[in-house]
Amino acid sequence: MSTALRVVTWNLERKRPDRGLGAEAVERLFGWSPDLAVVTESRTTAPEGDGRWFWPDEPPPGDRFAPEERKVGVWTSRAGESIDLGAGGPDPTRIVAIRLLDPAITVLGVCIPWHFAGVRERTDRLWEQHLRFLEALGLVVAELDGPVVVAGDFNQRVPRAPRGAKAPAEAMQGTFADFDIVTAGVPEGVEKQGIDHIALSRGLEASSVWGWSGAEGGRRYSDHDGAGAVVIRR
């Protein structure tokens, strides 16, 4: 990697990124001067600034989502191109795959389903969609060559929280067996474990890791804390 890569990720809780609290949240996110940003539960109306957004082709299924809503998006100020993961990969509304050209690195932005996904609709059991996504993601990362960054909403605390579900934690460990989830634990800048994470494949490391609160000055921007890391080669 020719230079360090500043990576940030945050769940924007479906707020409109071009007005009100949503616009303020985007300003906070880009206040970290990232080279790469992965947002979850956001919208294609997010400002591009001096970079480019990559989004899934379709919004999440269901009438409650607006046409411009997306589960995940990846922004970068570096040159990059989309990657087609083909059939059999994770839910395509919940993953964005790009390849940066300089540095040469593959980036997967993800929004892994929360434990209750599909339960209200009675289509899936508790954690079922989450586990299914992790299994498919594991097959994808096993086939990728070169350095890889996976970032976004993992919908799990790492390491497993007290009384947390064991099977999903073990599945997360299996999927990321060859990665270092550098945002595990409680990063500097926050007071509790988060579920927005940055994972680095072998050959990469974080020279610094930090987080920020979803609320500031009495204003709640998100129900998630954000996370960031400076990524370099080992």
C-alpha positions, 0 to 999 in steps of 0.5 A: 500500500503506497499510503495509509488508508483512512477508513470510517464506518457508521450506520446512519439509521435511515436519516436523509443525508441531505437535510437535518440531522442526517446532513449533520451526521454525514458532516461528522462522518466526513470530518474524519477526512476518510479515504474510504467510508462505508455507511449503512442504512443510508440513501443514494442522495448522500453528497459525493464531495470529492469522491464517488459512491458505490451502491447496491442496484436495488433498495431493500425489499419491503414497502417501508423503504423509499426507492433511494434507501440502501442497506449499505454504500461505499464512498471513496476518494481513490480510483476504484471499480465495482466487483461482480460477486456473481450468483450464490453470494450474500444478499446483494442488497446488503453488500457492496464490493469494489476494488481500489486501484491505488492502493490495490485492495478489495473492499467489501461494505456490508450490512449483516442482518440483525438477529430479528431479520425475518422474524416478524414476517415469520419467514425466518427464525431468530438469527437465521438471516444473520447466519446465512449471510455470514456463511455466504460471506465466508465463501466470498472472502475465501476466494479473494486474492490480495489484501481485503477490508470488510467494513460496515454493520456487523450486528454483533459485538466482538468479542461476544457480549456477556449472555450474547448468543453463542452460535452467531459469535462462533459463525462470526469467528469462522467467517473472519478466521483470517481477519483481524477485526480491529474495532473489537472491544471498546475503541478509544473515543467511545464507552461501550462495544459497538457493532459497526466494525472494520476487519483487515485481512492478513498483511494489513494492520491498523496504526490507529483505531477510534470510535465516536458516539452516535449522540453529541451535544444532546443530538442523536445522530444514530443508534450506533456508534461509529468506528474508524481506523488507519490501515497500513501494510504490515 
